[in-house]
Amino acid sequence: QLAAAAPRAATPASAPEQARGWLRAALSSSDPDLHEDALREALRALVGEAIGDAEVVDDHGGFAEMGLDSIMAIDLRARLSQALGLELPATVAIDHPNVAAMARFLATLVGGDEPEASGRASQEHLEPLDDLSAVSFEELFKFVEDDLAESE
């Protein structure tokens, strides 16, 4: 099961991290017709970990309705990028707001079809703000992305 291979949110720091692209590698050895189902299964596990409650995750309920906030959406995007070995748009959880829609989108990525990169954050550097209430969701993603890149 692909979902069983998903990393756990509360993994101790000493535990080895799964290799970047582990999910994409697992998909590459499976039937392409089954990719969307496998992605849906893995997504349910990853969303449940990001939210902290796998029981609230369903395929068609909106991420926001399940309790996924903006910080959790950033975490989900990071988990998916790590699992697939792909950079994903900053607004991936907004553009594809439930498990079923996200699985369809990701299936096109791993299938080799490059979907239009809607919602991709601007590449220009954004200066930190004192008041984050005026920051858009996309800008928040960019801030966190920049911080992560600097810490690597």
N, C-alpha and C positions, 0 to 999 in steps of 0.2 A: 504494500500500500504506500502510495506517495505521501499521503498525509502523515503517516506514521514516521516518515523520515524528516518531517518539518521540525526545525529547531524549536526548543521550548523557551518561553519568555523569561523564565526564572532560572536559566542555566547558570551554574556557578562559573566564575571567571576562569577557573582552572580547566573547565571542560573544553575540549577542542571544538572550534567552530567548523561548521560544514563548509566545504569548498564552495567558492563562488560558482554559480551555475549548476548546483547539484540537481535541481528540479529539471532544468532543461536537459541535462545529461540523462536523467531517468526517462524523460519523454522521448529522447532520441532513439531509445531502444524499444519503444512501444509503437503500436499501430496508430498512425496519424488520425484515423477516424475516432480514436478513443481519447485524444489529447484534451478536448474540451471537458469531458467527464472527469479525467484525471486532474485537470487544473481546477475544476470546481471543487473536487474533494480536498486538494491541497489548500485552496483558498479558504475553505470553511475552517480548516485547522489554523491557518495563519491569521485570519480575521478574529477567530475565537481567542487566540493568544494575544493579539493586539488589544482587544476589548477586555480580556481577562475573564470571559465567560463564554465558552463554546456552545452552551445550550441556547443562547439567544440568536445564534447565527442561522439564517435560512437563506436559500438561494435567491429569493425574489424580494425580500425585505430590504429597504434602504439601509446603507451603512449608518447614516445618522440616526435612524430610528432604532438601530441596534445598540446605539450608545457610542459609536465611533466619533470622537471629537477630532479637532485639527491636529493635535499632537499625535494621537493614535493613527491618524491617516498618514502622517509623515513616517511613523514607525512601520506601518503596513507597506508603504512604498519602498522603504529601505529593505524590509524582509523580502519583498518580491524581487527587487533588483538583485539582491544577493542570491536568492534561489534560482533566478533565471539567468544571471550573469549579463543582464541588460540594464541600460539606463532607461528609466521610465519617465514619462512626463510628470511634472510636479503636481499636476491636477488629476492624476490617473483615478483617484478614488472619487472625484467629483464627476469627471467625464464618464465614468463607468461605475455608477453608484450602488451596485449590488453584486453579489457573487456571480450570478448568471451572466450579467453584462460584462463584468471584468474577465470572466473565463473566456467568453467569446473574443474579447479584445486580445487577451494574452495568447489564445490559440492562433490568432493571425500572426502574432509576433514570432512564436516558436515555429510556425509553419513556413516562415520565410517571407510572408507577405508583410511589407512594411506599411502599416496604416498611417494615415495622415497624422502628423504630430500636433494635434490640437492641444491647446492648453500648455504648451511648453513654455517654461519660464524664460524670461529675457536673459541673455547672456551678460548683460551689463551688470556691474557690481552695484549692489544696493547698500547704502550706508545704514548702520544700525540706528534705530529710533528710540527715543525715551518713552514715547507713548505708543504701545503696540495696538491700541484699539483702532487706530487709523490704517493699520496694515491689512492689505488684502490677503486672502488665503494663499494665493500664488506667491506673493512677496514673502510670507512666512515660510513657505517651503524653501524658497531661495535662500533666506537667511540661514536656515538650518543646514541646507546643502553646503553653503559656503563655509559654515563653521566646521562641519564634518570634513570637508576637503582640506581645511587648514590644519586640522588635528592629525591628519594621516601622514 
